[in-house]
């Protein structure tokens, strides 16, 4: 195809995003990775924004003669459920945990108790599972977990740092759930929203050995100047809060398969771009850092392409994934995607179209997946007397793009491989 096939850049950007999401949907990535049924029972457990869709895919592709021995429960975010028959779906709060998540985590422990070596636990994990499985460690309360979680979310800590702290304040994360499953075989299927795809960090690794330590958790709190109550600090200072490590023999019967990643989603977008005669420039699948700083870096690359034809020729689309962070300074609305796009718009002074979305369909805590803009953004904002710098100062990307009718609303996608960003630079002339 020629570049002329991109007659509608907005539709092209949306097509890239849709192709990326479709490539990592549970209906696509779960069936090829399913283990054979156990001789005894197969108990399905799991947590995350994709957990219900993963459970549905298990049921649809499980051997019919083994369905009577299939049961279990998964917990997902409110509104992210899917119809199932044998596996119960529970909905709870994200990103700040609630009582429903605490009750579900306790019930999950009971489901896996008393299993035998002939049984199997199939654990379905995806991004968001850490908040959804909220079972406080002994001596702590749900309110303690909620308070620490809110502070971490506002601090600018990355996902690895947040999960390190969460694991050491939990009774279920960091491999503790796997210990409860013994002596049954444990097979974990993970849809990764973690830069680098480390399974121990995915949903705080409830069935995976934890290489982090309580000393590291304390250092993270100190780094971001997060004050916690004395009893929470005492828990982190106690050896009892330490998680099972990779050398722990009790986890020898556990297997983990990462079945969908940001790289897979981005490769689908790369293929879509090539089909439309556009050169894809993939910057990486695990980009981290402040959203606005990542935006400024993307803008610099876009200008280099526009003015010098390096490192790619137009028509070109710059693609990237990973998980940026936002240090909250204002009281505005908006998640990582809106923050990135607002910062990009404030410095990008060349004709370009851009889209930034979260692949789970929810940007932060809002109802949009993200937003988009084109070369007319500055003129449209000026007509409405909207100053992007003011909105950026108060972390209010949602309101800015809502006022310009540039939000992207998909509803829950029921998968999650984190950020998706695309900047389209048309052919010269």
C-alpha positions, 0 to 999 in steps of 0.5 A: 500500500502507499502512504496515500491510504492514510486519508484519515490520520485519526482513524489510522491512530485508532486502528493502531491502538485497536490492533495492539489491544486485540493482539493481547486479548485473553481470547487470543493469548490464553488458549494456546498456553493452557496446561493439560487438566490434572488427574484430580481437581483443577482450581482456577484462581486469579486477579487483575483487570483481565482476570474475568476474560481470562477465566472465560477463555479457560472455560471455553477451551477446557476439555469438555470431559474435564469441566466437571472437575474445574472450579474456582474464583477470580477477582477483577475491577468493577465493570471488568467482569465477563460471563462464566459458568464454572469459575466465579467472578468477583468485582472489587476496587482499583487502584485503591483496594476495598473490602470486596477485594479483602474478602475475595483474597481471604476466600481464595486462600480457602479455595486452595487449602487441602489440595493434593499432589494430584490437583492443580491450581491454575492462576490467572494474573494480570495488571491491577491484581495487586490492588484487587487482592487486598489481604493485609498482613497480621497486625495491619488493617485494610485502612492501613493498606489503602493509606499506603497505596494512596501515598504511593500512587501520588508519590511518583514511585514506579510499579516495581517500587510500589509492588515491593512495598505492597508485598511486604505488607500483604498476607497473600502477595509475594509468593504467599498464595503459592505456599497455601496451594502446596502440594498441588501443582501451580501454573500461573498464566500472566498478562504483563503490564510490567516494564521488563515483564518480570513475573514476580512484579506482576500483580505483586506476584502472589504465586511467584517467589519474591527477590525484593526485601523488607529493607528495600521496602523501607528504603522506598518509603524513605526515598519518597518521604512517605510517612506511615503509622508506627505499627506499619513501620514495625511490620516492615522492620520485623523479619516476619514480613519477609516473603519467600525467595526464589530458592525456597523449596516450597515453590518448586512445584510452581510454573509461571508463563507470561502469555501477553506483553506490551511488545506483542501489542506493539508488534501488532501496531507495527504490522498495521502501520506497514500495511498502511504504507507508514514506517514504524519507529518502535522506541521500546516496550518498557519506557518508564519515567515521568509522563511529561518527561517522556513526552518531551523526549518523544517530541524531540524525536518527532522534530528530528524526523520532521526536519532531518528525516532521521532516524526514519523517513516520513510518513512515519509513526513513532510507537512506544509502550511501558508505564510512565508515572505522574507525580501529582502536584495539582487537583486536576483529573487525568491519568498517565496518558492524558498527562503525556499527551498534554505535555506533548501538545505543549511543546510539539510545534510541527504538523503531527497527530498523536494518541496515548491510551492505556490498553485496559481502557481506563486512564488512571481512575477516569472513564476514558482510555486516553486522548488524541490530537491533530495539528489543529489543537493549538487553534482549537484551544485558543478559540476556547481560551484553554492554556495547556500549561495551566492544565498541565500545572494542575495535572488536568489532562482529562479536562483539557481534552474533554473540552476539545472533544478529544477523549478516547472512550473504549470502556474496559478492554479486559486486557492490560499491557499498560501504556500505548503511545503513537505519533503520526508524521505524514509524508512531506508536502 
